[in-house]
Amino acid sequence: MAINDVCPMPDSFPDLYNTQSNEAWRDFFEKHPHIVLVANSDVLDPRLIRSHVPDDTLFIFFNKAYKVLHENFAGRSMLVARSGSMGANIVHRHEVDDVLRYFSKCEFAGILNIRTAADERFSPASNFNGAKVLHADLEPLLSTKYPPNKIPTSGFALIIWMRELQIKSQIVLAGFSGRRSPRWKVFDVHDWTFERAYLRLLAERKFITNFGQLTSARFEILSQQFQDASAAEIQSAINETLAARLDDALAHIDSLMSITKWQRALNAAFRRIRPKTRKQRSLDRNK
């Protein structure tokens, strides 16, 4: 049964979803005074987040949302499906149903399939098992707003787009840490330093806020306890400390590179002889 066949869409999800104009998207987002972007993080509790925001909040999830949702999510929601060279990742990995089963059918706005890089391909709406689908090509926008030779994360791409649209809603980020954990990889194809710096600047300009930030940032705490110090002096102390920690980390990384030389050589040898994946075979055929 198609996810949108069970009940009519709420008034907050009008037919503006059927157009890709900037004005229509701005109107759609701004019908929700609060928008929460929920990253796939193992430190999140979506139920706790819902209890701290108004009922008309729009929650935006990304890709494999089943890794952060462990039960049906009853709030107003939409799913951003990132595309890769084979189309939407959840489509070619046959994960659409695994994701959609966690969303309330009456409150689910649908799927937004986004493209952010030149080699990424959309999947047709018919491949999303009956869910309401719209495509957004963000590659032209992001090509001039992101460091070259890297691609943005899905959440960061959406934030840049919302800033370009000049959304007036309060945008709340949940779980945007950019940290590796036992369950989550931090892929090198993204420029994590650029993204974290960008988000910090947006937060200082009140365009976004971070959910669950119970303590002040280092700078604010130091400013409170050293009121005779200038902002430049505090920032200089932070920068010098970070530089020293980075030098120490790089020394350890260099040592690890030497110690693991034979493991990396063995890994490279196995990669050369292992069979090609379905994705690699398909890309070879397309070439």
C-alpha positions in Angstrom: 0.0 0.0 0.0 1.4 3.4 -1.0 2.3 5.6 2.0 0.2 8.6 0.8 -2.9 6.5 0.0 -4.0 6.1 3.6 -5.2 9.6 4.5 -5.3 13.1 3.0 -2.3 15.4 3.4 -2.6 18.0 6.2 -3.1 21.7 5.2 0.5 22.4 6.0 1.6 20.3 3.0 -0.2 21.9 0.0 0.3 21.2 -3.6 3.2 23.6 -3.6 5.2 20.3 -3.4 4.5 19.8 -7.1 6.7 22.7 -8.2 10.4 23.4 -7.8 10.3 27.2 -7.9 12.2 29.0 -5.1 9.0 30.9 -4.2 7.1 27.7 -3.7 9.8 26.1 -1.6 10.1 29.2 0.5 6.3 29.3 1.1 6.4 25.6 2.0 9.2 25.8 4.6 7.9 29.0 6.1 4.5 27.5 6.9 6.4 25.8 9.7 7.7 28.2 12.4 10.2 25.6 13.5 12.2 23.2 11.3 14.4 20.5 12.9 17.0 18.9 10.7 17.7 15.5 12.3 21.2 14.1 11.5 21.8 10.3 11.6 23.5 10.4 15.0 23.6 7.8 17.7 23.3 10.4 20.4 19.8 11.5 19.4 16.4 10.7 20.8 13.7 12.0 18.4 11.0 11.6 21.1 12.9 14.0 23.4 13.4 16.5 20.6 9.7 16.4 19.8 8.8 17.1 23.4 10.8 20.4 23.3 9.3 21.9 20.1 5.8 23.0 19.0 3.5 20.4 17.5 3.6 22.2 14.1 7.3 21.7 13.8 8.6 20.1 10.6 11.2 17.4 11.1 13.5 16.7 8.2 15.3 13.3 8.2 18.1 12.1 5.9 18.6 8.9 3.9 18.9 5.9 6.3 16.6 7.4 8.9 15.8 4.0 10.3 19.2 4.2 12.1 18.0 7.0 14.3 14.3 6.0 14.4 13.5 2.9 16.3 9.7 3.3 16.4 7.0 5.1 14.4 7.5 8.8 14.3 4.2 10.7 14.6 5.5 14.2 14.0 5.3 16.2 10.8 8.1 15.0 8.7 9.9 14.7 5.3 12.8 12.6 4.1 15.7 13.9 2.1 17.1 11.1 -0.1 20.6 11.8 -1.3 21.5 10.7 -4.9 24.7 9.0 -5.9 26.1 7.9 -9.3 23.5 5.1 -9.3 20.5 7.3 -8.4 19.0 7.8 -4.9 21.0 5.7 -2.4 18.0 4.3 -0.7 16.6 3.2 -4.0 19.5 1.3 -5.5 20.2 -0.3 -2.1 16.5 -1.4 -1.8 16.0 0.5 1.5 12.9 2.6 0.6 10.4 0.5 2.6 12.9 0.1 5.5 12.9 3.9 5.8 9.3 4.7 5.1 7.8 2.3 7.6 8.8 4.6 10.5 6.9 7.6 9.3 3.3 8.4 10.2 1.3 8.2 6.9 -0.9 11.2 7.7 1.9 13.5 8.7 4.5 12.5 6.1 5.2 15.3 3.5 7.1 13.0 1.2 10.6 12.4 -0.1 12.9 15.1 -1.5 15.5 13.5 -3.8 18.5 15.9 -4.0 21.5 16.0 -6.3 24.6 17.9 -5.1 27.4 16.9 -7.4 27.9 16.5 -11.2 28.1 12.7 -11.2 25.0 12.2 -9.0 21.8 11.0 -10.7 18.1 11.3 -9.7 15.9 8.3 -9.3 12.4 8.5 -10.9 9.5 9.0 -8.6 8.1 5.6 -9.5 11.1 4.0 -7.8 10.1 5.2 -4.3 7.2 2.7 -3.8 4.3 5.1 -4.0 5.6 7.9 -1.7 5.2 11.5 -2.8 8.5 12.6 -4.4 10.0 15.8 -5.7 13.5 16.4 -7.0 15.8 19.3 -6.3 19.0 19.9 -8.2 21.3 21.7 -5.8 24.5 21.1 -7.8 24.5 24.5 -9.6 24.1 26.3 -6.3 26.7 24.2 -4.4 29.3 24.2 -7.1 30.2 27.8 -6.2 29.7 27.6 -2.4 31.7 24.5 -1.4 35.5 23.7 -1.5 36.5 22.0 -4.8 37.2 18.3 -4.9 34.8 17.7 -2.0 31.1 17.2 -1.8 28.7 18.5 0.9 26.9 16.3 3.3 23.1 16.1 2.7 22.2 18.1 5.7 24.8 20.8 5.0 23.5 21.0 1.4 20.0 21.6 2.6 21.2 24.3 5.0 23.0 26.2 2.2 19.8 25.9 0.1 17.6 27.2 2.9 20.0 30.2 3.5 19.8 30.9 -0.3 16.0 30.8 0.0 16.2 33.2 3.0 13.9 31.0 5.1 12.5 32.9 8.1 11.6 29.8 10.1 13.7 28.9 13.1 16.0 26.2 11.9 17.2 23.8 14.6 20.1 21.3 14.0 20.0 18.0 15.9 23.0 15.7 16.0 25.2 17.7 13.5 28.5 16.8 15.2 30.6 15.5 12.3 32.2 13.0 14.7 33.0 9.4 14.0 31.5 6.8 16.3 31.5 3.0 16.4 28.3 3.0 14.3 28.9 6.0 12.0 31.6 6.7 9.5 32.9 10.2 8.8 33.7 10.1 5.1 36.7 12.0 3.7 34.7 13.1 0.6 33.2 15.8 2.8 35.0 18.9 4.0 34.2 18.6 7.7 36.3 21.6 8.7 34.6 23.9 6.2 31.1 22.7 7.3 31.7 23.0 11.0 33.1 26.6 10.5 30.2 27.5 8.3 27.6 26.2 10.7 29.3 28.1 13.6 29.1 31.3 11.7 25.5 30.7 10.9 24.8 30.0 14.5 26.5 33.3 15.5 24.2 35.1 13.1 21.1 33.4 14.6 20.2 31.7 11.2 20.4 28.3 13.0 20.4 27.0 16.5 21.6 23.7 17.9 19.4 21.4 19.9 20.6 20.2 23.3 23.4 22.7 23.6 23.3 22.8 27.4 26.6 24.6 28.0 28.1 27.7 26.5 30.8 27.4 23.9 34.4 27.7 25.0 34.7 31.3 23.9 31.7 32.4 25.9 32.8 30.6 29.1 36.3 32.1 28.8 34.9 35.5 28.2 32.8 35.3 31.3 35.7 34.2 33.5 38.3 36.6 31.9 36.3 39.8 31.5 39.5 41.9 31.4 40.7 40.0 28.2 39.8 41.2 24.7 38.1 39.0 22.2 41.3 38.8 20.2 43.3 37.7 23.2 40.9 34.9 24.0 40.7 33.7 20.4 44.5 33.8 20.1 44.8 31.5 23.2 42.3 29.1 21.8 44.1 29.1 18.4 47.5 28.4 20.0 46.1 25.6 22.1 44.4 24.0 19.1 47.6 24.3 17.0 49.6 22.6 19.7 47.0 19.8 19.9 47.0 19.4 16.1 50.8 19.1 16.0 50.7 16.4 18.7 47.9 14.6 16.8 49.8 14.7 13.5 52.9 13.2 15.2 50.8 10.3 16.4 49.2 9.9 13.0 52.7 9.8 11.4 53.7 7.1 13.8 50.5 5.1 13.1 51.2 5.3 9.3 54.6 3.7 9.9 53.3 1.0 12.2 50.4 0.1 9.8 52.4 0.1 6.6 52.1 -3.7 6.0 48.4 -3.8 7.0 47.6 -1.1 4.4 49.7 -2.9 1.7 47.8 -6.1 2.4 44.4 -4.3 2.3 45.4 -2.7 -1.0 46.3 -6.2 -2.4 42.9 -7.6 -1.4 41.0 -4.7 -2.9 42.7 -5.3 -6.3 41.7 -8.9 -6.5 38.2 -8.8 -5.0 35.2 -9.0 -7.4 33.6 -5.8 -8.6 30.5 -4.7 -6.8 27.1 -4.3 -8.6 27.7 -0.5 -8.6 31.1 -0.8 -10.1 29.9 -3.1 -12.9 27.0 -0.7 -13.7 29.4 2.3 -13.8 31.7 0.4 -16.2 28.8 -0.4 -18.5 27.7 3.3 -18.5 31.3 4.4 -19.4 
